[in-house]
Amino acid sequence: MAAERLVVIGGDAAGMSAASQARRLRSPDELEITAFERGHFTSYSACGIPYWVGGEVDGPDALIARSPEAHRERSIDLRMRTEVTEIDVAGRRVRVRDVDSGAAAGGDERWHGYDKLVIATGARPLRPPLPGIDAPGVHGVQTLDDGQALLDTLGELERTEGRRAVVVGAGYIGVEMAEALIRRGYAVTVLNRDEQPMPTLDPDMGALVHEAMCGLGIETVNGTTVTKILTGEDGRVRAVATEDEEYPADVVVLGLGVRPETELARAAGLPLGPSGGLLTDLSMRVRGYEDIWAGGDCVEVLDLVSGRTRHIALGTHANKHGQVIGANVGGGYATFPGVVGTAVSKVCDLEIARTGLLEAQATAVGLRYVSVTVESTSRAGYYPGTRPMHVKMLAERRTGRLLGVQIVGREGAGKRVDIAAVALTAGMTVEEMTALDLGYAPPFSPVWDPVLVAARKATSAVAADVRAR
């Protein structure tokens, strides 16, 4: 009997995790695995790119978990610089082409059949169609190729006096790239269309990030819209224009977020959700298609708090998706139950974390809530090195069910969000959280951990709200 044919589109976290897990469960005689990757790298940490650019970690090799050669040694036929241009669902085949062949109009394209298909095409950075957006010196940051291109530009500017950088967007990538450029000696301006930086936080918590960024020497301009990229006589970027100002720039980094890369899936008629991501069941199988799976940044996942699907582009999820897909393709059984929306970042020494719903998200799904904010400390107040920490907590009215937590502070702040992530996953109330047996010693926390201080205050707010009705 001929081996089954598994085709994987995308050679990063979800795709190669799926291929590797399937290989562990089924031998090459049982399952033939072919993976197509259009880039130069595979199985790498895109989250590490800002720290590579900032000089904190080496790259790109240090960011690669497994090379193409290592995958091939495991009997996975990984074909680099090979792009899938079409999925023929009815014919159970994909059309592929060699990226570097130079052939015009797809003259080198060919079909490759499959019995099982994994779609792991990732996400694409937002690049608005502004005048000058494609000028030399304007960079998106999504892949290792993007990171290397940015570093090449920074290398060309190494001896430029008074180097200036403009970052467009103040989400995770924007603030992390602002830090990277500060570390490289640039004067950095961040242009942000939202009320405050970090739109993944409520505006009152984002204001704390804004204050800290200004204190770190990062000029942050909120509530502004970029209208065009201005270039010099040599065609290179020289400034970024908004509706009422121009900001000089030797280099521009776009940090406007990402969208699921699902054009192949859309053209093939596969189901997409509100954010444009592929829709799957709990086994990561594309809804309505028995032999097609999808995972990583190209899918929408279930939000366990709101009950809706949402798009969250994180390597942690992508690797878990791949493990689930590989287990199912390999003849086992696994599911991915969903997420609570946990994320953590930093800008210089400021740690930023959130999990669950923001106020606007809770309102959008019809949840009524109370919110509280507390200021506490990372350690016992008398212990050296104690720093302030702000914790905001949302709880459902009447029931007291935890809905979301946001944390902004210095050392020791960010990973505290994991306490709330576990509580959200378990469906705990804020009153139940107050009894959590967390570790305590003066070097690590006050007697009452800041998260538990917020839970106590939220419990009181829920009770007061019930009494007021």
C-alpha positions as CSV (number, residue, x, y, z in Angstrom):
1,M,0.0,0.0,0.0
2,A,1.4,3.4,-1.0
3,A,2.2,5.9,1.8
4,E,-0.3,8.7,2.5
5,R,0.8,12.1,1.3
6,L,0.8,15.0,3.7
7,V,1.5,18.4,2.3
8,V,2.3,21.3,4.7
9,I,2.1,25.0,3.4
10,G,4.4,27.1,5.6
11,G,7.7,26.1,7.3
12,D,7.5,28.0,10.6
13,A,6.1,27.2,14.0
14,A,2.7,25.6,13.2
15,G,3.6,23.9,10.0
16,M,6.8,22.3,11.1
17,S,5.5,21.4,14.5
18,A,2.6,19.6,12.8
19,A,5.1,17.8,10.4
20,S,7.4,16.8,13.2
21,Q,4.7,15.5,15.4
22,A,3.1,13.5,12.6
23,R,6.5,12.0,11.8
24,R,6.9,10.9,15.4
25,L,3.7,8.9,15.1
26,R,4.0,7.6,11.5
27,S,7.0,6.3,9.6
28,P,8.0,7.4,6.1
29,D,6.6,4.1,4.8
30,E,3.2,5.1,6.2
31,L,3.2,8.9,5.7
32,E,5.1,10.9,3.1
33,I,5.6,14.5,4.3
34,T,6.3,17.4,2.0
35,A,6.5,21.0,3.3
36,F,6.8,24.1,1.2
37,E,8.3,27.3,2.6
38,R,8.7,30.4,0.4
39,G,11.3,32.2,2.7
40,H,14.9,31.5,3.5
41,F,14.4,30.3,7.1
42,T,12.3,27.7,8.9
43,S,11.2,27.0,12.5
44,Y,12.4,30.4,13.9
45,S,11.3,32.8,16.6
46,A,9.9,35.9,15.0
47,C,9.2,37.2,18.5
48,G,13.0,37.5,18.9
49,I,13.5,39.8,15.9
50,P,13.3,43.1,18.0
51,Y,15.9,41.8,20.4
52,W,18.2,40.7,17.5
53,V,17.8,44.2,15.9
54,G,18.5,45.8,19.3
55,G,21.7,43.8,19.8
56,E,20.5,41.9,22.9
57,V,20.6,38.5,21.2
58,D,22.5,37.1,18.2
59,G,20.8,36.2,15.0
60,P,19.6,34.9,12.8
61,D,21.0,31.5,13.6
62,A,20.3,31.8,17.3
63,L,16.6,32.4,16.5
64,I,16.3,29.2,14.5
65,A,15.0,26.2,16.5
66,R,15.5,23.7,13.7
67,S,17.2,24.1,10.3
68,P,15.9,22.7,7.0
69,E,18.6,20.1,7.1
70,A,17.5,18.9,10.5
71,H,13.9,18.5,9.3
72,R,15.1,16.6,6.3
73,E,17.1,14.3,8.5
74,R,13.8,13.4,10.1
75,S,12.4,12.3,6.7
76,I,10.5,15.5,6.1
77,D,10.9,16.7,2.5
78,L,11.2,20.4,3.2
79,R,11.4,22.6,0.1
80,M,12.7,26.1,0.7
81,R,12.0,29.1,-1.5
82,T,9.0,27.3,-2.8
83,E,5.7,29.1,-2.8
84,V,2.2,27.5,-3.0
85,T,0.1,29.7,-5.4
86,E,-3.1,27.7,-5.4
87,I,-5.1,25.1,-3.5
88,D,-7.3,22.8,-5.6
89,V,-9.5,21.2,-3.0
90,A,-11.5,19.1,-5.4
91,G,-8.4,17.8,-7.1
92,R,-6.6,17.3,-3.8
93,R,-3.5,19.1,-5.0
94,V,-1.5,22.4,-4.6
95,R,0.2,24.4,-7.3
96,V,3.8,25.4,-6.4
97,R,6.6,27.5,-7.9
98,D,10.2,28.1,-7.3
99,V,10.6,31.6,-5.9
100,D,14.2,32.1,-7.2
101,S,13.7,30.7,-10.7
102,G,13.1,34.1,-12.2
103,A,10.4,32.8,-14.5
104,A,7.7,35.3,-15.4
105,A,4.0,34.7,-15.0
106,G,4.5,31.4,-13.2
107,G,6.1,29.5,-16.1
108,D,7.8,27.2,-13.7
109,E,4.7,26.2,-11.7
110,R,3.7,22.6,-11.2
111,W,1.1,20.6,-9.3
112,H,1.7,18.5,-6.2
113,G,-0.9,16.1,-4.9
114,Y,-1.9,15.4,-1.3
115,D,-4.1,13.1,0.8
116,K,-3.9,15.4,3.8
117,L,-3.2,19.1,3.8
118,V,-2.0,21.5,6.6
119,I,-2.3,25.2,6.0
120,A,0.1,27.2,8.1
121,T,0.6,30.4,6.0
122,G,1.0,32.7,9.0
123,A,0.1,36.4,9.0
124,R,1.2,39.4,6.9
125,P,2.1,42.8,8.4
126,L,-0.2,45.7,7.6
127,R,1.3,48.0,5.0
128,P,-1.2,50.7,4.1
129,P,-1.1,52.0,0.5
130,L,0.4,55.4,1.3
131,P,2.6,57.4,-1.0
132,G,6.3,56.4,-0.5
133,I,5.5,53.3,1.6
134,D,7.8,51.2,-0.5
135,A,10.7,53.6,-0.5
136,P,14.1,52.3,0.6
137,G,14.5,52.7,4.4
138,V,10.8,51.7,5.1
139,H,10.6,48.3,6.8
140,G,8.0,45.9,8.1
141,V,9.2,43.3,10.6
142,Q,7.5,39.9,10.4
143,T,10.1,37.4,9.2
144,L,13.9,36.8,9.6
145,D,14.3,38.1,6.1
146,D,12.6,41.4,7.2
147,G,14.9,41.6,10.3
148,Q,18.0,41.1,8.1
149,A,16.8,43.8,5.7
150,L,16.3,46.3,8.5
151,L,19.7,45.5,10.0
152,D,21.3,46.0,6.6
153,T,19.7,49.5,6.4
154,L,20.9,50.3,10.0
155,G,24.4,49.2,9.0
156,E,24.4,51.6,6.1
157,L,23.4,54.4,8.5
158,E,26.0,53.4,11.2
159,R,28.1,56.5,10.7
160,T,25.3,59.0,10.2
161,E,25.3,61.7,12.8
162,G,22.0,62.4,14.6
163,R,20.3,59.3,13.4
164,R,16.5,59.5,13.5
165,A,13.9,56.7,13.4
166,V,10.2,56.8,13.1
167,V,8.1,53.9,14.2
168,V,4.5,53.9,12.9
169,G,2.2,52.1,15.3
170,A,2.4,51.6,19.1
171,G,1.4,48.0,19.6
172,Y,3.7,45.2,20.6
173,I,5.9,45.4,17.6
174,G,6.0,49.2,17.7
175,V,7.1,49.5,21.3
176,E,9.6,46.7,21.0
177,M,11.1,48.1,17.9
178,A,11.2,51.6,19.5
179,E,13.3,50.0,22.3
180,A,15.6,48.3,19.8
181,L,16.3,51.5,18.0
182,I,16.9,53.5,21.2
183,R,19.5,50.8,22.1
184,R,21.2,51.4,18.7
185,G,21.5,55.1,19.4
186,Y,18.6,56.5,17.4
187,A,16.4,59.4,18.3
188,V,13.0,57.6,18.1
189,T,9.5,59.0,17.4
190,V,6.5,56.7,17.7
191,L,3.4,57.8,15.7
192,N,0.2,56.3,17.0
193,R,-3.3,56.7,15.7
194,D,-4.9,55.5,19.0
195,E,-5.6,57.5,22.1
196,Q,-2.7,55.9,23.9
197,P,0.1,53.4,23.1
198,M,-0.6,49.6,23.4
199,P,-4.2,49.3,22.1
200,T,-4.2,45.9,23.7
201,L,-4.6,47.7,27.0
202,D,-7.4,50.0,28.1
203,P,-6.6,53.7,27.5
204,D,-6.0,54.4,31.2
205,M,-3.4,51.7,31.4
206,G,-1.9,52.7,28.0
207,A,-1.4,56.2,29.5
208,L,1.0,54.6,32.0
209,V,3.0,53.1,29.1
210,H,3.0,56.5,27.4
211,E,4.4,58.2,30.5
212,A,7.1,55.6,30.8
213,M,8.1,55.8,27.1
214,C,8.5,59.6,27.3
215,G,10.7,59.0,30.4
216,L,12.8,56.7,28.4
217,G,13.4,59.4,25.7
218,I,10.9,58.0,23.2
219,E,8.8,60.7,21.7
220,T,5.3,59.3,21.4
221,V,2.6,61.2,19.4
222,N,-0.9,59.8,20.0
223,G,-4.0,60.4,18.0
224,T,-2.2,61.1,14.7
225,T,-2.6,59.5,11.3
226,V,0.3,59.0,8.9
227,T,-0.6,60.4,5.4
228,K,2.6,59.7,3.4
229,I,6.3,58.9,3.5
230,L,8.5,61.6,2.1
231,T,11.6,60.8,0.2
232,G,14.7,62.7,-0.8
233,E,16.4,63.2,-4.2
234,D,18.0,59.7,-3.9
235,G,14.6,58.1,-3.4
236,R,15.2,57.1,0.2
237,V,12.9,58.0,3.1
238,R,13.6,61.4,4.6
239,A,10.5,62.0,6.8
240,V,7.0,60.8,7.7
241,A,4.1,63.1,7.2
242,T,0.9,63.2,9.3
243,E,-2.1,65.5,8.8
244,D,-0.4,68.4,10.4
245,E,3.4,67.6,10.9
246,E,6.5,66.2,9.4
247,Y,8.9,64.0,11.4
248,P,12.4,63.6,10.0
249,A,13.5,59.9,9.6
250,D,16.6,58.1,8.3
251,V,14.7,54.8,8.8
252,V,11.0,54.0,9.3
253,V,9.7,50.8,10.9
254,L,6.0,49.8,10.4
255,G,4.4,48.3,13.5
256,L,0.7,48.5,12.5
257,G,-0.1,44.9,13.3
258,V,-0.8,41.9,11.2
259,R,-3.7,40.1,9.4
260,P,-4.1,36.4,8.7
261,E,-2.4,35.4,5.4
262,T,-5.4,33.5,4.0
263,E,-5.6,34.6,0.3
264,L,-4.9,31.0,-0.8
265,A,-7.7,29.7,1.5
266,R,-10.1,32.4,0.4
267,A,-9.5,31.6,-3.2
268,A,-10.1,27.9,-2.5
269,G,-13.4,28.6,-0.9
270,L,-12.4,27.6,2.7
271,P,-14.3,29.1,5.6
272,L,-13.0,32.4,7.1
273,G,-14.1,34.2,10.2
274,P,-14.7,37.9,11.0
275,S,-11.0,38.7,11.2
276,G,-10.2,36.9,7.9
277,G,-8.7,33.8,9.7
278,L,-9.5,30.2,8.8
279,L,-12.1,28.6,11.0
280,T,-11.4,25.2,12.5
281,D,-12.9,22.8,14.9
282,L,-11.3,21.8,18.2
283,S,-9.0,19.3,16.4
284,M,-7.7,22.2,14.2
285,R,-9.5,20.6,11.2
286,V,-10.9,23.3,8.8
287,R,-14.6,23.3,9.3
288,G,-16.4,21.2,6.7
289,Y,-13.2,19.6,5.3
290,E,-12.2,16.2,6.5
291,D,-8.6,16.2,5.3
292,I,-7.5,19.8,5.7
293,W,-6.1,21.3,8.9
294,A,-4.9,24.8,9.7
295,G,-3.0,26.4,12.5
296,G,-0.8,29.4,13.6
297,D,-1.3,33.0,12.7
298,C,-3.6,32.2,9.8
299,V,-6.5,30.9,12.0
300,E,-9.1,32.3,14.3
301,V,-9.4,30.6,17.7
302,L,-12.0,30.4,20.4
303,D,-11.8,33.0,23.1
304,L,-12.8,31.1,26.3
305,V,-13.9,34.3,28.1
306,S,-16.1,35.9,25.4
307,G,-17.1,32.7,23.6
308,R,-16.3,34.3,20.2
309,T,-13.6,33.5,17.7
310,R,-10.7,36.0,17.4
311,H,-7.3,36.3,15.7
312,I,-4.3,36.3,18.0
313,A,-0.8,36.0,16.3
314,L,1.5,34.4,18.8
315,G,4.1,31.7,18.5
316,T,2.9,30.0,21.7
317,H,-0.4,29.2,20.1
318,A,1.1,28.3,16.7
319,N,3.3,25.6,18.3
320,K,0.4,24.2,20.2
321,H,-1.7,24.2,17.1
322,G,1.0,22.3,15.3
323,Q,1.2,19.7,18.0
324,V,-2.5,19.1,17.9
325,I,-2.6,18.9,14.1
326,G,0.4,16.5,14.0
327,A,-1.2,14.2,16.5
328,N,-4.5,14.0,14.5
329,V,-2.8,13.6,11.2
330,G,-0.6,10.9,12.7
331,G,-3.5,8.9,13.8
332,G,-3.8,10.0,17.4
333,Y,-6.3,12.5,19.0
334,A,-5.8,15.9,20.4
335,T,-7.7,19.2,20.7
336,F,-7.0,22.9,21.2
337,P,-9.7,24.2,23.5
338,G,-9.1,27.9,23.0
339,V,-7.3,30.9,24.6
340,V,-7.8,33.6,27.1
341,G,-5.8,36.2,25.2
342,T,-2.6,36.4,27.3
343,A,0.3,38.5,26.1
344,V,3.3,40.2,27.6
345,S,5.9,42.6,26.3
346,K,8.3,45.3,27.5
347,V,9.9,48.6,26.5
348,C,13.2,49.0,28.1
349,D,12.6,48.1,31.8
350,L,8.8,48.6,31.6
351,E,6.8,45.4,31.6
352,I,3.4,45.3,30.0
353,A,0.9,42.4,30.3
354,R,-2.7,41.6,29.7
355,T,-5.1,38.6,29.7
356,G,-8.8,38.2,29.1
357,L,-11.0,41.1,27.9
358,L,-10.5,44.8,27.7
359,E,-13.4,47.1,28.7
360,A,-14.4,47.6,25.0
361,Q,-14.2,43.9,24.2
362,A,-16.4,43.0,27.2
363,T,-18.9,45.7,26.1
364,A,-18.9,44.4,22.5
365,V,-19.9,40.9,23.5
366,G,-22.6,42.2,25.9
367,L,-20.9,41.5,29.2
368,R,-21.6,43.9,32.1
369,Y,-18.7,44.4,34.4
370,V,-17.0,46.3,37.2
371,S,-13.4,47.4,36.9
372,V,-10.8,48.3,39.6
373,T,-7.2,49.5,39.4
374,V,-4.7,49.2,42.2
375,E,-1.2,50.4,42.7
376,S,1.0,48.0,44.6
377,T,4.7,47.0,44.6
378,S,6.7,44.2,43.1
379,R,8.3,43.2,46.5
380,A,7.8,43.9,50.2
381,G,7.8,47.7,50.6
382,Y,10.9,47.6,52.8
383,Y,12.9,45.3,50.5
384,P,15.6,46.9,48.3
385,G,14.7,47.3,44.6
386,T,10.9,47.5,45.2
387,R,9.1,49.1,42.2
388,P,5.5,50.3,41.7
389,M,3.1,48.1,39.8
390,H,-0.4,48.9,38.5
391,V,-3.0,46.1,38.1
392,K,-6.4,46.6,36.5
393,M,-9.0,43.9,36.9
394,L,-12.4,43.4,35.3
395,A,-15.1,41.2,36.8
396,E,-18.6,40.3,35.6
397,R,-21.4,42.0,37.5
398,R,-23.5,39.8,39.8
399,T,-21.4,36.6,39.3
400,G,-18.0,38.1,40.0
401,R,-16.4,36.0,37.2
402,L,-13.0,37.2,36.3
403,L,-13.0,38.8,32.8
404,G,-9.6,40.3,32.4
405,V,-6.4,41.7,33.9
406,Q,-3.9,44.2,32.8
407,I,-0.5,44.9,34.5
408,V,2.0,47.7,33.9
409,G,5.2,47.8,36.1
410,R,8.9,47.2,36.3
411,E,10.8,44.0,37.1
412,G,8.5,41.2,38.3
413,A,5.3,42.7,36.8
414,G,4.9,41.0,33.5
415,K,4.8,37.3,34.4
416,R,2.3,37.9,37.2
417,V,-0.3,37.9,34.5
418,D,0.0,34.2,34.4
419,I,-1.8,34.0,37.7
420,A,-4.8,35.6,36.1
421,A,-4.5,33.5,32.9
422,V,-4.9,30.3,35.0
423,A,-7.8,31.8,36.9
424,L,-9.5,32.8,33.6
425,T,-9.0,29.4,32.2
426,A,-10.5,27.8,35.3
427,G,-13.5,30.2,35.2
428,M,-12.7,31.5,38.7
429,T,-14.5,34.4,40.4
430,V,-12.5,37.3,41.8
431,E,-13.6,36.2,45.3
432,E,-12.2,32.7,44.7
433,M,-8.9,34.3,43.6
434,T,-8.5,36.0,46.9
435,A,-7.8,32.6,48.5
436,L,-5.1,31.5,46.0
437,D,-2.1,30.1,47.8
438,L,0.6,32.1,46.0
439,G,4.3,32.0,47.0
440,Y,5.5,34.7,49.3
441,A,8.9,36.1,50.4
442,P,9.9,39.7,50.7
443,P,12.3,39.6,47.6
444,F,9.4,38.4,45.4
445,S,6.2,40.1,46.6
446,P,4.3,41.9,49.4
447,V,2.3,39.7,51.8
448,W,-0.6,40.3,49.5
449,D,0.4,39.9,45.9
450,P,-0.7,42.8,43.7
451,V,-2.9,40.5,41.7
452,L,-4.7,39.4,44.9
453,V,-5.0,43.0,46.1
454,A,-6.8,43.7,42.8
455,A,-9.0,40.6,43.3
456,R,-10.0,41.8,46.8
457,K,-10.9,45.2,45.5
458,A,-12.8,43.7,42.6
459,T,-14.7,41.4,45.1
460,S,-15.8,44.5,47.1
461,A,-16.8,46.3,43.9
462,V,-19.0,43.4,42.8
463,A,-20.6,43.2,46.2
464,A,-21.2,47.0,46.2
465,D,-22.7,46.8,42.7
466,V,-25.1,44.0,43.9
467,R,-26.2,46.0,46.9
468,A,-26.8,49.1,44.8
469,R,-29.3,47.2,42.6
